[in-house]
Amino acid sequence: MTDCPKCGYPNKTGHKGVYTPGKKCDHCGHQDAVAITKEKYIETQQQLLLLAGIVRDMPLSEFLAAAERADAFGPVLDPSLWKAGQQNLETIKKMARGLAVFQGSLPVVCKRCKVKEVAYSGAVYCGAACSAQAEAHR
């Protein structure tokens, strides 16, 4: 909670730090347009974590390589089928490229136990047992 970002006014009682984003200012009526309720914030956070879990292990680079090959050879092998599906393929490739960027921004998870998020150069392991295994493979 802060003073109103537009007019700097505190609340009616004169205490500082009482402006709540998403609520109207008592003085000027300012209201943030980007406000989000606590429930919606938690719901969105849970959905992002679910999405990260789904996308993390998708073989997107292999998929994109196969889609590029299909796009390259499709007109030669079956022009009518390629023409009918080319627009859909482009849309799917665009989604896969976006997901690949998202996938690249995810934290690295231990390849052995998939628990802790720790990154070492080369292999990625966590904990004493995993670290010992990492040293054995160097």
Secondary structure by P-SEA (a helix, b strand, c coil): cccccccccccccccccccccccccccccccccccccaaaaaaaaaaaaaaaaaacccaaaaaaaaaaaaaaacccccaaaaaacaaaaaaaaaaaaaaaaaaaaccccccccccccccccccccccaaaaaaaaaac
